C-alpha cells in the first residue's frame, strides 16, 4: 500500500516557521513532493510495467493468506471512495466497513481460538467480533494523541475480526465476501508501486506464468491505484491542521479506554471525522 510516514509528518508539522497558508515549511515540502510524484506517475509506461509483471509472474492460489493476520500484516488501507462502494454493496455503515488506520498490534493466540469457536458472523454481526484497541497499545500512539485524549489517525483500514483477519473473509472457504467491490489494494495484490517503482509483497502466487492480457489489466489497475492514493494523500495533507499535545492527553486516553470508550479523529482527503471507538 502507499502510506506516508505519518509519525514523522506529525512531529515535523508542529516545528518550523508558519507560512501565510498556515502550513509549516515541512508541510509545504511534503505537498510539493506529492504533486511532483503525481506528475511523474502519469508518465509511467503501462506496457513497460506489464512486461515487468510478466517477468515476475503471478497467479492467485486462492489461499486467502493475504487476508489473514496469522500470515503477516494484512491491513488494507482504503480511501473514502472505496469505503462508499463497499457501503453501498453491503448495506453497512461507513464505520462498520472501516476504522482508523492504527499501528499494527501483536496478534493474540486466544483470539484465534475464540474465532474458531464461533460461527461465521453475518454482515450485521461483525462489530461484536472485531479486534479492540488496548490501553497498553496507547504508549506507541503518544505522538498521535492530543491534549484532550483524542487519538488522531491518518486514513482508514478495513475492519478486522478479533483474531486480526479481515471481516470480509469467509472462514471456511477463505473467499472474499465483497469481491466485486474489493479495494484496489486487494485487486492488485501482491504488487504495488512506491517511489515510481514496482514492488511485490510476499505471496505464494508469485512466479507463475501470467498472460499478456492479464498483465496489461493489472498494470492499468496498479497505475490507477498509485495515482488515486497519491491524490488522496495530497488532499489529506492539504486539509490537515495540526493539533496540540501535552502529557495529560495520554492519561486521559488510557482512562477513557479503561472505561471501554475512546475518541478518534480520522484525517483523510475529505477532512477530519471524529468517531467514538
C-alpha positions, -999 to 999 in steps of 0.1 A, spaced: 0 0 0 11 36 -4 13 50 31 32 81 42 52 80 75 26 99 94 45 99 127 74 118 111 49 141 95 31 149 128 64 156 146 77 179 119 44 196 112 45 214 146 80 226 140 94 252 117 81 286 106 45 290 96 37 304 61 8 326 51 -11 295 42 -9 283 78 13 254 68 48 248 81 78 246 58 78 208 62 41 205 53 47 226 22 77 204 13 56 172 16 28 187 -5 52 198 -32 68 164 -32 35 146 -37 25 170 -65 58 162 -83 53 124 -78 18 126 -92 32 144 -123 58 117 -127 34 89 -121 13 100 -151 44 95 -173 49 58 -163 46 34 -192 19 8 -186 34 -15 -213 67 -15 -195 50 -21 -162 31 -50 -178 63 -65 -191 78 -63 -157 48 -81 -142 51 -109 -168 88 -112 -159 79 -117 -122 49 -138 -129 17 -142 -108 -13 -165 -105 -36 -163 -75 -36 -195 -55 -69 -187 -37 -53 -194 -3 -67 -163 14 -34 -159 33 -31 -122 23 -64 -116 42 -53 -134 74 -33 -118 102 -15 -150 111 5 -147 78 16 -111 82 4 -75 81 -30 -78 64 -42 -43 70 -60 -29 39 -58 8 36 -89 22 19 -97 57 6 -132 73 11 -145 64 -24 -137 27 -18 -154 28 16 -185 42 -1 -186 15 -28 -184 -12 -1 -210 5 20 -234 6 -9 -227 -31 -18 -232 -44 18 -257 -20 33 -233 -14 62 -224 20 76 -191 37 69 -178 28 104 -189 -8 100 -168 -11 69 -137 7 80 -119 20 111 -89 43 119 -56 34 104 -36 25 136 -1 10 141 -1 -28 139 -6 -46 173 7 -81 181 -17 -109 174 -31 -127 204 -34 -165 202 -66 -167 223 -83 -145 197 -77 -172 171 -92 -198 195 -122 -176 201 -128 -172 164 -127 -209 158 -153 -215 185 -178 -190 170 -198 -194 137 -193 -171 108 -209 -137 115 -233 -120 92 -226 -85 80 -247 -71 108 -229 -92 135 -194 -81 125 -189 -53 151 -190 -76 181 -163 -98 166 -138 -71 159 -104 -65 173 -101 -39 200 -76 -12 210 -59 -20 243 -46 6 269 -11 -8 265 -11 0 228 -16 37 235 20 41 245 31 37 209 5 62 198 16 90 222 25 114 193 -9 108 178 -29 118 210 -39 154 215 -43 173 248 -79 162 251 -70 125 249 -83 120 213 -63 97 191 -55 110 156 -52 86 127 -43 92 91 -66 73 68 -88 42 71 -84 4 70 -110 -23 65 -123 -36 98 -108 -68 112 -120 -96 135 -106 -102 170 -81 -126 155 -69 -99 130 -84 -115 99 -104 -93 75 -140 -92 85 -150 -98 49 -131 -131 47 -152 -162 48 -139 -185 75 -143 -218 57 -138 -210 21 -113 -182 25 -132 -163 -2 -139 -126 -2 -175 -116 7 -171 -82 -11 -151 -94 -41 -169 -73 -68 -161 -41 -49 -129 -51 -31 -104 -23 -26 -77 -15 -51 -50 -28 -27 -67 -62 -28 -73 -63 -66 -37 -55 -73 -21 -77 -46 8 -87 -43 20 -58 -65 23 -22 -56 41 9 -68 60 32 -45 86 58 -54 77 53 -91 89 17 -89 71 -17 -89 74 -38 -57 59 -70 -46 47 -84 -12 53 -120 -1 28 -142 -19 26 -179 -29 12 -169 -63 44 -151 -74 65 -168 -101 36 -184 -120 30 -175 -157 6 -146 -164 -9 -138 -198 -2 -106 -217 -39 -96 -214 -39 -101 -176 -6 -84 -171 -18 -53 -190 -50 -52 -170 -30 -55 -137 -6 -28 -149 -35 -4 -156 -51 -11 -123 -18 -6 -105 -13 28 -121 -48 39 -113 -44 28 -77 -10 45 -74 -22 79 -87 -55 76 -67 -37 70 -35 -12 98 -42 -40 123 -49 -59 111 -18 -28 116 4 -21 150 -11 -57 162 -4 -53 149 32 -21 168 38 -36 200 23 -66 198 46 -47 187 78 -45 211 107 -20 201 134 -32 197 170 -19 205 205 -2 177 225 7 175 262 14 148 288 -21 147 301 -35 136 268 -21 100 271 -35 96 306 -69 108 295 -69 84 266 -60 55 289 -87 63 314 -113 65 286 -102 32 271 -104 15 305 -140 27 306 -144 10 273 -145 41 251 -121 63 232 -124 92 207 -105 91 174 -100 119 149 -95 103 114 -79 126 88 -85 118 51 -89 136 18 -124 148 28 -111 164 60 -114 150 95 -140 128 112 -145 124 149 -157 89 160 -162 71 192 -143 38 192 
